[in-house]
Amino acid sequence: MTERTFSARLGCRYLLHAPDDIGPKTVLVVALHGFSQNPEDMLSLTGDMVGPHQAIAAIEGPYGFFLGVGADKVGYGWITSRRPAESIRLHHEMVGHVLEEAGRELAIPAQRRVLLGFSQSVSLNYRFAAAHPDSVRGVAAICGALPGDWDDARPTPLRPAVLHIARADDEFYPAERTEQYGRRLRLRCDDVEFQLLPGGHRFPSRAGPIWESWLNRILPLEL
């Protein structure tokens, strides 16, 4: 038996929310959902946190599946342990496309773009930010992990500012693990804010003020 590989076109999708007035202070937030979720829910959750005056592009993960036997509801994912390099490459291409297409359409430059991820997409977003440091001003990570193969002895530099929000009772990413992320991220990035909030593995409903404070700090008012 021999294995053959080939490339085929994949139809990708994202939802774009554009505020009525786009000005020099408008930010483009490219948001990626977690495992088994969808862009509709991620658009709503992100909008609740960042407010109605920011532009949001919520990308749909490339791998769809039924949520249970006999179910008709579909969830989406970003990567599995089988051939992960292909999923990482695809994630980079999808995120890069949406950043450029939506940013160009809305006339929002790279220095006012933020990459936001929840759960499974967090580690992939960190990889993207390290590989494409000029694509975004900041990375916001919620209830997710650092890439499993990152070596703290030879840390990969991260130029964008980082906001990492973890939950104290997260059943998938326990606090004893995530509490180390602030220190580990500072080995790579000069601008890291780490927040550990109470609660389980859920998008934090009260993270709006944290986001607003972080955004105001990393973005010069004159831009």
KEVEX-331101 format. One record per residue (C-alpha): x, y negated, z. Coordinates in steps of 0.2 Angstrom, whole numbers, plus 5000, padded with zeros to 4 digits. Layout:
N
    X    Y    Z
    X    Y    Z
...
***
This chain:
223
    X    Y    Z
 5000 5000 5000
 5006 4983 4996
 4999 4966 5002
 4996 4953 4989
 4992 4934 4993
 4984 4921 4983
 4977 4903 4985
 4959 4899 4982
 4950 4882 4984
 4941 4880 5000
 4926 4868 5002
 4929 4857 5017
 4917 4846 5026
 4917 4831 5038
 4904 4819 5045
 4908 4801 5045
 4900 4788 5056
 4904 4770 5051
 4898 4755 5062
 4888 4741 5054
 4903 4729 5056
 4920 4735 5053
 4933 4722 5059
 4952 4721 5064
 4948 4729 5080
 4938 4744 5074
 4947 4761 5077
 4945 4777 5066
 4943 4792 5077
 4946 4808 5068
 4938 4821 5080
 4940 4840 5080
 4928 4852 5089
 4932 4867 5099
 4930 4885 5096
 4912 4891 5091
 4907 4873 5090
 4902 4861 5075
 4905 4844 5069
 4887 4838 5073
 4889 4841 5091
 4907 4834 5091
 4901 4818 5082
 4888 4815 5096
 4900 4819 5111
 4914 4808 5103
 4902 4794 5100
 4896 4794 5118
 4914 4792 5124
 4921 4780 5112
 4905 4769 5109
 4895 4764 5094
 4907 4751 5087
 4921 4764 5082
 4922 4774 5066
 4921 4793 5069
 4925 4807 5057
 4921 4824 5064
 4929 4838 5054
 4921 4855 5052
 4933 4870 5056
 4937 4881 5041
 4932 4897 5049
 4913 4900 5051
 4905 4915 5060
 4888 4919 5067
 4887 4916 5086
 4881 4934 5091
 4873 4949 5083
 4858 4945 5074
 4860 4926 5077
 4857 4913 5063
 4867 4899 5072
 4885 4897 5065
 4900 4891 5075
 4917 4886 5068
 4935 4889 5073
 4952 4883 5068
 4965 4897 5070
 4967 4915 5076
 4982 4925 5080
 4982 4933 5063
 4993 4924 5051
 4993 4908 5061
 5005 4899 5050
 4992 4898 5036
 4979 4891 5048
 4992 4878 5054
 4995 4873 5036
 4977 4871 5032
 4974 4861 5048
 4987 4849 5043
 4980 4847 5025
 4963 4844 5031
 4967 4832 5045
 4979 4822 5033
 4966 4821 5020
 4952 4815 5031
 4964 4802 5040
 4969 4795 5023
 4952 4796 5014
 4941 4789 5028
 4955 4776 5033
 4956 4770 5015
 4937 4769 5013
 4934 4759 5029
 4950 4749 5027
 4957 4755 5044
 4976 4756 5044
 4986 4770 5052
 4990 4760 5067
 4972 4760 5072
 4968 4778 5069
 4967 4791 5083
 4967 4810 5082
 4955 4817 5095
 4953 4836 5099
 4943 4847 5111
 4948 4864 5117
 4955 4875 5103
 4960 4860 5091
 4971 4852 5104
 4987 4861 5102
 4985 4860 5083
 4983 4841 5084
 4999 4840 5094
 5008 4850 5080
 5001 4838 5067
 5006 4822 5077
 5024 4829 5079
 5025 4833 5060
 5016 4817 5054
 5021 4804 5067
 5016 4789 5056
 4998 4795 5053
 4990 4790 5069
 4993 4778 5083
 4987 4790 5097
 4982 4807 5101
 4968 4811 5113
 4967 4829 5120
 4952 4835 5130
 4952 4852 5139
 4965 4860 5128
 4983 4867 5128
 5000 4863 5122
 5007 4874 5107
 5012 4890 5115
 5029 4891 5106
 5035 4873 5110
 5052 4874 5118
 5054 4862 5133
 5073 4864 5131
 5072 4857 5114
 5057 4846 5114
 5049 4841 5098
 5047 4822 5098
 5030 4814 5098
 5029 4796 5092
 5010 4792 5095
 5004 4788 5112
 4995 4803 5121
 4980 4803 5132
 4977 4821 5139
 4961 4825 5149
 4960 4841 5159
 4947 4848 5170
 4950 4854 5188
 4939 4870 5186
 4942 4874 5168
 4939 4892 5166
 4950 4893 5150
 4964 4881 5154
 4966 4882 5173
 4973 4867 5183
 4989 4876 5189
 4993 4877 5170
 4987 4860 5164
 4994 4850 5179
 5012 4853 5171
 5006 4845 5154
 5010 4827 5159
 5028 4831 5164
 5030 4842 5148
 5023 4829 5137
 5034 4816 5144
 5049 4826 5138
 5043 4822 5120
 5033 4806 5121
 5037 4789 5129
 5018 4785 5132
 5008 4798 5140
 4993 4797 5151
 4987 4812 5160
 4970 4814 5169
 4963 4828 5179
 4945 4826 5181
 4933 4837 5191
 4922 4850 5182
 4923 4865 5170
 4927 4867 5152
 4916 4854 5145
 4918 4837 5136
 4918 4825 5151
 4903 4814 5150
 4911 4800 5161
 4927 4798 5151
 4922 4782 5142
 4931 4770 5154
 4947 4781 5153
 4946 4780 5134
 4943 4762 5134
 4957 4757 5146
 4969 4768 5136
 4964 4761 5119
 4966 4743 5125
 4983 4747 5132
 4990 4755 5116
 4983 4744 5103
 4989 4726 5101
 4974 4714 5101
 4981 4705 5085
 4980 4721 5074
***
